[in-house]
C-alpha cells in the first residue's frame, strides 16, 4: 500500500476572499483535517461553503506531541491529511513542523496549498529592501532574553521580519530602538488584509513613541538591516593585530575582516605584516 499525503494548507490572514481555490477542495476531500482551532475552522468552512467529507481533529501547540503519532499512522496507511492553522501557512510560527518532520521520517509525501502570508505581505508593503530578508518569528517575552536575541541580530544586514502580540508591541519597539539605534527604519503592519489595515513607517524611535499609547490587532514588524560600516584600513589593521596577539592566524583573520568589511584581503594582510 502506498503512503498518503500530508498537505499544509495556507488559510487567509484576514479576508476570506484571499483563500486559494484549492483550499476548499482540499478541505472538502481530505480524510482528516487537523486544525489549530476547530471553531475558527468551522467559520472558514462556512465562508467557503464547504462540508468536509473526512474527520476534523484539533492540532495545536498543547497536543502536537500526543497527536502527531496518530496522524503519521493514518498517513502511512494511505490517508490524506490536511493541516490548517488560524491564519497563514502551518509550521511558520504555528503548529505543523513536528508533523512535517515525522512524516518526512516515515517516507510520506509532504506538499502544500500556497496562499496568504503575513511575512511576505508585510515585506512587500513596508517600503524597506526586500531583496534579502530573514524571519525571526516572535521574540522572547522576558526583557533579558529579548535583549539578548536583539543584540545577536543588531548587525544583521538583511531586512528582518518579526511577529509580535499587540500588548507587547510598545516594549518590543523600545527594546529594538535600544538594540538597533533610534534611527533604524522600520514598519509596523497591523491587521493586514482586514478592515482596519494600517502600515505605520518611520524610525524605531518614532514607532516606539507612537505605540506607547497602545495598539490593537495582529502585528507584523519589519526592520531594516544594519548598514555596513567600513572602517579605515588603519582601524581594521589595529583590530587584526589584537586578534593575532591572542593567537589567531593572521591569514585567517585578514580573510574574515575582508569578508565583513569589503576591504582588500591582500591590503589588510600586507598592512598587518608591516605593522608588526
N, C-alpha and C positions, 0 to 999 in steps of 0.2 A: 504494500500500500504506500502510495506517495504521501509525503507530508503536506500539511495545509499551508496557509499563507497568513502572515501577520501583516496587518495594514495599519499604519499610523495615519490617521485622518485629521487634517487640519480643519478647525472649526472657525467661524467668524470671530473676530476680536471685538465686534460691536454690532455692525449692521448685518442682519441675517441674509441680506441680498448678496453679500460677498461670498456665500457658500459656493464651492465648486459644484457643478452638476454631478460629478462623480460621487460626491459626498452622500447625496440622497440615495443613489444606487447602492453604495456600499452598506449604508445603514439598513437599507431595506432587505438586503440579501445575505448579510453575514450570518454565520452560525452563532456567533457570540459578539455582542457589543460590550466592551469593557469601558465604562465611563467614570471619569473623576467624580462627577456629581450627577447621579441619575435624575435628580429633579431638573437640573439645567438641561440635561439631555432630552427629557420629555418636552420641555418648552421648545427646544430646537426641532425636535421631530414634528411638533405641531406646526411650527413656522414653515417647515419644508413639506408638510402634508405627507409624512412617511410613517408607515407602520412596520416595525421590524419583524421579520419572519423568525428570527432566532431569539435566543435568550439575551437579557440585559443584566449585567452584573456591575457592581461598583468596583473601581480600581483606583485607589488614591494612596497618598503617602503613608497612611496608617495601616493599610492592608496589603501593600505591594509585596512584601516578603512572603506572606502566607498564601496569597492568591496566585502568585506567579507560577509555582509548580503545576497547579491545576490547569492554568491556561496553556502552558507549554505541553502538557499531556494531551490536551484537546488539539493543539496544533500538530503534534506528532501523529495523532490519529487521523489527520486529514482535514480538520475543520478550518474555516476561515474566521479569524478573529480580528475585529476592528477595534482599535483603541482611540478614544476621543477624550480630550481634556476640556476644561471650561472655555478656553479660548486659545487659538493658535495651534502650533504643532506639538503633539505629545513628545515628551522627553526633553524639550527645551525649557528648563526651569519648571518642569511639570513631570508627573508620573509617566513612565514609559521606558526609560533607559534600562532598568533592571530586566524588564521583559524582553527587550530587544537583545540584550546580551545573552540571556538564557536561550532565546530562540536561535540565535546565531550558533551558539554552542551545540544545540540539538540538530543543526543542519536544516533549520526551517527557513523558507524564503521570507524575506522582510522587504516590504515596499511601502509606499505612502501615497496619500492623496494630497497633492500640494495645495496650498491655499494661503490665507491671510497670515501675516507675520508682523507683530508689533516691532520687532527688531528692525526689519528691513524698511517698514514704512517710516519709522522714526528717523532712520538714517536718511531716507530719501527726502524728507521734508525739513530736516534740521538746518540745512544750509551749510553744513560742515563737510569736509572732504570725505568721500565715500569710496575712493579707490582702494584703500586698505583700512580694515577695521577689525576690532575684536569685541567679543561679547563676554561680560563678566557677571551676568545674572544679578542676583540680589546680594548686596553687601552684608556682612555680619551685623547683627543688631547691637552688640556690645561696642561702646565707643572705642575701647582699646584695640579690639580685634579689627574693627572697621578702619581705624587709623593705620594699622599695620598693613592691611591689604592695599589701601590707597597709596601708602608710601612705596609699596612694591611696584605699582604701575605709574608712579609720578613721572617717570622718564619715558613711558611708552609713547612712541611716535605715531602709532595708528589711532584713528578715532575709536573711542571706547563707548560701548552701549551698556547701560545698567537698567535693571528693573528696580522699582522702589515702591513701598507702601506709602500712601498719601500722608499718613500721620507721622512718618519718619522723614519726609522729604526735606523739611527745613533744616534739621540737624545734619542730614546727609550732605546737602549742598554746602553748609557751613564747613563740614569736615573736608569736602572736596576743595573748597576755597583755601583752607589752611594747608592742604597737602599739595595742591597743584599751583597755587598762586591765585590772587584775586582777579587777574586779568585774563585767565584762561577762558576761551569761548566755550559756550555750551548751549544746549537747548533742552527744555523740559516739554515733553509731548504728553498731553493729557487727554484722556477719553478719545483715543484715535478711532475714527470712523463713526463715532457716536454723535448724538445731537449737539453736545456741548464741547466738541473737539476744540482744542486750543494748543498752539505751539508758541511757547514763550522763549525767545532767543536773547542772549546777552552774555555778559561776563559772569563768572561764578559769583563774584561779589554782588552784582545786580540781582541775580537769580535768588541768591540766599536771602537778600533783603525782601524781595517780592514774596517768597514762600513763607516768611516769618509769621504772617497772619493766618496761615493755614491754607491748604489746597486739597481739593476733593478729587476723586476719580482714579482710574487706572493710570499709572505713571510710568513713562519710559524716559530715561535721561541719557542724552548723547553729549559726550565731552570731546572737544578737540584734542588731538595728540600733542605731545610736547614738541616744541620746536627744537631742532638740532642747534646746540650751542658749540660753535667751533672754536676751541682755544687757540691761542697763538702757538707757534712752534716752540717757543721758549717755555710756555706753561706746560705744554704736553710733554716736553723732554724732562722737565722737573718732576712731573708725575711718574714718568717712566723710570727715572733714576731711583725714586723712592721705592718702587716695586722691585726693581732689580736688587736694591740693597737688602731687601727682605728675603732674597733667594730665588726670585723668578728669573727665567731665562730672558735675556734682552730681546732675542729674536721673537719669542712668543709674545712678550709684552708689546713690542712695536707693532706686531700684526694685529693684536687686539685693539690697541688705541687707534690704529689706522682705520679699522673696520667701523669703529664707533664715531670717529670724528670726520672721516673723509680726507684726512691728511695723508700725504705720501708715506707709505711704509718705509721706503728706502731713505727718505729725508729724515724721518724720525729715528731710524736705526743709526744713520751716519752721525746725526747731531748728538744722539745719546752717547755714541762711542767717543765723539770729540769732547764731550763734557766730563769724561772720566778724569 
